[in-house]
Amino acid sequence: MAHALFVCLQNAGRSQMSQALFERTAEGRHSAESAGTTPGDRVHPEVVEVMRELDIDLADRVPQRLTDELARAADIVVTMGCGDQCPYIPGKRYLDWDLEDPKGLPVERVRAIRDDIAARVDGLIAELG
């Protein structure tokens, strides 16, 4: 079982979608968490809306701060736009997904970001087995 950590700036958009889609696709074979370098107060409303289209409710999720402990517990760290603010832990596998921040974007663009994340998650889980 692999443990993935999805990291973005606010833990209110990309990383939350990634964690939820990873957990759904992995079906218990792997685990995931998400965090942000400067966590927001809540998940962005436009993200909640597009995830509900897939019957995934993120409305009650609370963004959390990225810590060294979270990074150390992960087998794979997937970063999304946090640059040098993300800690580097030797021996961990890092992936950087270049994804647009969905905050304040029209639903159609957020939906496209969600679908891009879903395809990346599918590929990662296929690789993990």
C-alpha positions as CSV (number, residue, x, y, z in Angstrom):
1,M,0.0,0.0,0.0
2,A,1.4,3.4,-1.0
3,H,0.5,6.7,0.8
4,A,0.3,9.8,-1.4
5,L,0.4,13.4,-0.2
6,F,-1.1,16.0,-2.5
7,V,0.3,19.5,-1.9
8,C,-0.8,23.0,-3.2
9,L,-0.7,26.5,-1.7
10,Q,-4.1,26.7,0.0
11,N,-5.2,23.0,0.2
12,A,-8.5,24.4,-1.0
13,G,-8.7,23.3,-4.6
14,R,-6.2,21.1,-6.6
15,S,-4.9,19.1,-3.7
16,Q,-8.4,18.5,-2.3
17,M,-9.7,17.2,-5.6
18,S,-6.6,15.1,-6.1
19,Q,-7.0,13.4,-2.7
20,A,-10.7,12.7,-3.1
21,L,-10.2,11.3,-6.7
22,F,-7.2,9.2,-5.6
23,E,-9.1,7.8,-2.6
24,R,-12.1,6.9,-4.8
25,T,-10.0,5.3,-7.6
26,A,-7.7,3.5,-5.2
27,E,-10.6,1.7,-3.5
28,G,-8.6,1.1,-0.3
29,R,-5.5,-0.2,-2.1
30,H,-3.7,3.0,-1.4
31,S,-4.2,6.0,0.9
32,A,-3.9,9.8,0.5
33,E,-3.8,13.1,2.4
34,S,-3.6,16.6,1.2
35,A,-2.1,19.8,2.6
36,G,-1.2,23.4,1.8
37,T,1.8,25.6,2.5
38,T,-0.6,28.5,3.3
39,P,-4.0,26.8,4.0
40,G,-7.2,28.6,3.2
41,D,-10.3,28.8,5.4
42,R,-12.3,26.3,3.3
43,V,-12.4,24.5,0.1
44,H,-13.2,26.8,-2.8
45,P,-17.0,26.8,-3.6
46,E,-16.4,26.2,-7.3
47,V,-14.3,23.1,-6.4
48,V,-17.1,21.8,-4.1
49,E,-19.6,22.4,-6.9
50,V,-17.7,20.4,-9.6
51,M,-16.8,17.6,-7.2
52,R,-20.5,17.2,-6.3
53,E,-21.1,16.4,-9.9
54,L,-19.2,13.2,-9.2
55,D,-21.0,12.6,-5.9
56,I,-18.0,13.6,-3.9
57,D,-18.7,16.2,-1.2
58,L,-15.8,18.3,-0.1
59,A,-17.9,21.0,1.7
60,D,-16.9,19.8,5.2
61,R,-13.2,19.4,4.5
62,V,-10.9,21.8,6.3
63,P,-7.6,22.7,4.6
64,Q,-4.6,21.7,6.7
65,R,-1.0,23.1,6.9
66,L,1.8,21.1,5.3
67,T,4.2,19.8,7.9
68,D,7.4,17.8,7.7
69,E,5.6,14.9,9.5
70,L,2.9,14.7,6.7
71,A,5.7,14.7,4.1
72,R,7.7,12.1,5.9
73,A,4.7,9.8,6.2
74,A,4.2,9.8,2.4
75,D,5.6,7.5,-0.1
76,I,4.8,9.9,-3.0
77,V,4.5,13.7,-2.7
78,V,2.6,15.3,-5.5
79,T,3.2,19.1,-5.7
80,M,1.0,21.6,-7.5
81,G,2.3,25.1,-7.7
82,C,3.9,25.4,-4.3
83,G,7.5,25.7,-5.6
84,D,10.2,26.2,-3.0
85,Q,7.7,26.4,-0.2
86,C,7.3,22.6,-0.3
87,P,9.7,20.7,1.9
88,Y,12.1,18.3,0.3
89,I,12.5,15.0,2.2
90,P,15.3,12.8,0.8
91,G,14.2,9.4,-0.3
92,K,10.7,10.4,-1.2
93,R,9.3,10.2,-4.7
94,Y,8.2,13.6,-5.9
95,L,5.9,14.5,-8.8
96,D,5.0,18.0,-9.9
97,W,1.7,18.4,-11.6
98,D,1.5,21.7,-13.5
99,L,-2.2,22.6,-12.8
100,E,-3.9,25.9,-12.9
101,D,-5.3,27.2,-9.5
102,P,-9.1,26.8,-9.7
103,K,-9.8,29.6,-7.3
104,G,-12.3,32.1,-8.8
105,L,-12.4,30.4,-12.2
106,P,-15.7,29.7,-14.1
107,V,-17.1,26.2,-13.4
108,E,-16.2,25.0,-17.0
109,R,-12.5,25.7,-16.3
110,V,-12.7,24.1,-12.9
111,R,-14.3,21.1,-14.4
112,A,-11.5,20.8,-16.9
113,I,-8.9,21.0,-14.1
114,R,-10.8,18.3,-12.2
115,D,-10.9,16.0,-15.3
116,D,-7.1,16.6,-15.8
117,I,-6.5,15.6,-12.2
118,A,-8.7,12.5,-12.6
119,A,-6.6,11.4,-15.6
120,R,-3.3,11.9,-13.7
121,V,-4.7,10.1,-10.7
122,D,-5.7,7.2,-12.9
123,G,-2.2,7.0,-14.4
124,L,-0.6,7.1,-10.9
125,I,-2.8,4.4,-9.5
126,A,-2.3,2.2,-12.5
127,E,1.4,2.6,-12.0
128,L,1.2,1.8,-8.3
129,G,-1.0,-1.3,-8.9
